[in-house]
Amino acid sequence: MIISNTTPLINFSAICRLDILEKLFGKICIPSAVEKELFVKGENYPNISELRKANFIETLEAGNILFCNALKRDLDDGEAEAIALALEKNGQLLLMDEITGIIASVKPLSDEIRIKARFWINPKL
């Protein structure tokens, strides 16, 4: 399963190349917060009509509300729900563009490796 945050979809839509994402991944799943960012808040995004027509994008709900809320302390709603959904559904790939979100998505795994496997990870990472 491929999960996406808002910005990658906006960028491919802006250059009228959503077809690339469809060819690469087939179906892309987005959480409801991303759907809201795209279609409610994003009326002025370039080529938003292309995204509205994209039938390969499916909206799913992130189920772990507590985890989403914890992530929302540092991330916007779309990023937080995309990360939560990717972890809940064992996503193959998470499409996102912000380093804060990328770090947040791997932190639970790196913490688990550090604690359970007693693997040293530089705290600066």
TORKE-41015 format. One line per 8 residues: their letters; for each residue x, y, z of N, C-alpha, C. Coordinates in steps of 0.05 Angstrom, whole numbers, plus 5000, padded with zeros to 4 digits. Layout:
BEGIN
A) X,Y,Z,X,Y,Z,X,Y,Z  ...
// end
This chain:
BEGIN
MIISNTTP) 5017,4977,5000,5000,5000,5000,5018,5025,5000  5011,5044,4983,5025,5069,4981,5008,5091,4994  5019,5106,5012,5005,5128,5025,5018,5154,5018  5002,5175,5014,5014,5201,5007,5004,5223,5025  5022,5242,5029,5015,5268,5041,5006,5286,5019  4999,5310,5026,4987,5329,5007,5006,5339,4985  5029,5348,4992,5046,5362,4974,5055,5346,4949  5062,5320,4952,5069,5306,4927,5046,5305,4907
LINFSAIC) 5022,5302,4917,4998,5302,4899,4994,5329,4886  4997,5350,4901,4994,5377,4890,5015,5383,4869  5040,5375,4874,5061,5380,4855,5058,5365,4829  5050,5340,4830,5046,5325,4805,5021,5335,4790  5001,5343,4805,4977,5354,4793,4984,5381,4779  5001,5397,4792,5008,5423,4781,5021,5421,4753  5036,5399,4749,5049,5396,4723,5034,5376,4705  5009,5370,4713,4992,5353,4697,5004,5325,4692
RLDILEKL) 5016,5314,4713,5030,5288,4711,5022,5269,4733  4997,5269,4741,4987,5249,4760,4990,5221,4748  4991,5220,4721,4993,5194,4708,5019,5180,4716  5040,5195,4723,5065,5182,4732,5060,5167,4758  5046,5180,4776,5041,5167,4802,5024,5142,4798  5004,5144,4781,4987,5121,4776,5002,5098,4763  5020,5104,4744,5036,5083,4732,5056,5071,4751  5067,5087,4768,5087,5077,4787,5074,5060,4809
FGKICIPS) 5052,5070,4820,5041,5058,4844,5013,5045,4842  5000,5049,4819,4972,5039,4817,4954,5055,4835  4947,5045,4858,4930,5059,4877,4947,5074,4898  4938,5098,4905,4950,5113,4926,4929,5119,4947  4935,5114,4972,4916,5120,4994,4924,5145,5008  4904,5160,5016,4908,5185,5031,4890,5184,5055  4899,5196,5078,4881,5198,5101,4861,5221,5096  4840,5222,5112,4819,5242,5109,4830,5270,5113
AVEKELFV) 4850,5274,5129,4861,5301,5133,4875,5311,5107  4887,5293,5092,4899,5300,5066,4877,5307,5046  4856,5291,5046,4833,5297,5029,4822,5325,5034  4820,5331,5060,4810,5358,5067,4829,5380,5058  4855,5376,5062,4875,5395,5053,4874,5399,5023  4869,5378,5008,4868,5380,4979,4843,5393,4969  4820,5384,4979,4795,5392,4966,4779,5413,4981  4784,5418,5006,4770,5439,5021,4788,5463,5023
KGENYPNI) 4812,5459,5033,4830,5482,5036,4845,5489,5010  4846,5470,4992,4863,5473,4968,4850,5482,4943  4828,5497,4945,4814,5505,4920,4832,5521,4901  4853,5534,4911,4870,5551,4894,4894,5536,4884  4897,5511,4890,4920,5496,4880,4918,5493,4850  4941,5493,4836,4940,5490,4807,4929,5463,4799  4911,5462,4780,4900,5437,4769,4886,5420,4789  4873,5432,4809,4859,5416,4830,4838,5398,4817
SELRKANF) 4828,5406,4794,4808,5390,4780,4819,5363,4772  4845,5362,4766,4858,5336,4759,4858,5317,4782  4862,5328,4806,4862,5311,4830,4834,5301,4836  4814,5318,4831,4786,5310,4836,4778,5286,4818  4790,5285,4794,4783,5264,4775,4799,5239,4779  4820,5240,4794,4839,5218,4797,4826,5195,4812  4817,5174,4798,4803,5152,4811,4822,5131,4823  4848,5135,4821,4867,5117,4833,4875,5126,4862
IETLEAGN) 4864,5148,4871,4869,5158,4898,4845,5151,4915  4850,5137,4937,4830,5127,4955,4834,5139,4983  4813,5148,4995,4814,5159,5022,4808,5138,5043  4826,5136,5063,4822,5117,5085,4825,5133,5112  4813,5123,5132,4814,5135,5159,4838,5124,5174  4853,5141,5187,4873,5132,5206,4859,5124,5231  4864,5101,5241,4849,5090,5264,4859,5098,5291  4885,5102,5293,4897,5107,5320,4897,5136,5326
ILFCNALK) 4875,5146,5337,4871,5174,5343,4892,5185,5363  4898,5169,5383,4918,5178,5403,4945,5182,5390  4953,5164,5372,4979,5167,5359,4978,5192,5340  4956,5195,5326,4953,5219,5308,4956,5244,5324  4942,5245,5347,4943,5270,5363,4971,5275,5374  4985,5254,5381,5013,5258,5390,5030,5269,5367  5026,5259,5343,5042,5269,5320,5034,5298,5314  5009,5305,5318,5000,5332,5311,5012,5354,5329
RDLDDGEA) 5025,5346,5350,5039,5366,5366,5062,5379,5350  5074,5364,5331,5096,5374,5316,5091,5376,5286  5069,5364,5277,5063,5362,5248,5035,5373,5242  5031,5379,5217,5003,5387,5210,4986,5362,5208  4960,5365,5206,4941,5343,5207,4947,5322,5185  4951,5332,5161,4956,5313,5138,4980,5296,5142  5002,5308,5150,5027,5293,5155,5023,5273,5177  5011,5281,5199,5007,5264,5222,4990,5240,5214
EAIALALE) 4968,5244,5201,4950,5222,5193,4963,5204,5172  4979,5216,5154,4992,5200,5133,5013,5181,5146  5028,5191,5166,5047,5174,5180,5032,5152,5195  5011,5160,5210,4996,5140,5225,4984,5118,5207  4973,5127,5185,4961,5108,5166,4982,5089,5154  5005,5100,5148,5026,5083,5137,5035,5062,5157  5037,5069,5182,5045,5050,5202,5023,5030,5208  4998,5039,5209,4975,5021,5215,4972,5000,5193
KNGQLLLM) 4975,5009,5168,4970,4991,5145,4995,4978,5135  5017,4981,5149,5043,4970,5140,5048,4979,5111  5046,5004,5107,5050,5016,5080,5077,5010,5069  5078,5005,5043,5103,5000,5029,5119,5025,5026  5105,5048,5023,5118,5073,5017,5100,5096,5027  5113,5116,5038,5099,5140,5046,5111,5163,5030  5094,5176,5014,5103,5199,4998,5099,5225,5014  5121,5238,5021,5118,5264,5035,5143,5280,5029
DEITGIIA) 5142,5305,5036,5163,5323,5027,5177,5337,5051  5167,5336,5074,5178,5352,5096,5196,5335,5115  5219,5344,5120,5238,5329,5136,5227,5324,5164  5212,5343,5176,5201,5338,5202,5183,5314,5202  5167,5312,5182,5149,5289,5179,5164,5263,5175  5184,5264,5159,5200,5240,5153,5213,5230,5179  5225,5248,5194,5237,5241,5220,5217,5229,5239  5193,5242,5241,5172,5232,5258,5163,5204,5250
SVKPLSDE) 5163,5198,5225,5154,5172,5216,5173,5149,5223  5199,5155,5225,5218,5134,5232,5225,5133,5261  5219,5155,5276,5226,5156,5304,5215,5133,5320  5190,5125,5318,5180,5102,5334,5197,5077,5328  5204,5072,5303,5220,5049,5297,5248,5051,5307  5260,5074,5304,5288,5077,5314,5289,5075,5345  5268,5086,5358,5267,5083,5387,5265,5054,5395  5248,5039,5381,5245,5010,5387,5271,4995,5383
IRIKARFW) 5285,5001,5361,5310,4988,5356,5330,4995,5378  5331,5020,5385,5350,5030,5406,5345,5016,5432  5319,5013,5440,5312,5002,5466,5313,4972,5466  5298,4959,5448,5296,4930,5448,5322,4916,5439  5334,4927,5418,5358,4914,5407,5384,4925,5420  5380,4946,5436,5403,4959,5449,5423,4969,5428  5412,4979,5407,5429,4989,5385,5433,5019,5389  5459,5027,5388,5465,5055,5393,5458,5072,5368
INPKL) 5443,5093,5373,5437,5113,5351,5444,5140,5362  5459,5155,5346,5468,5181,5354,5444,5199,5360  5442,5211,5384,5420,5228,5391,5415,5252,5373  5436,5260,5358,5433,5282,5340,5416,5276,5316  5411,5250,5310,5395,5242,5287,5367,5248,5293
// end
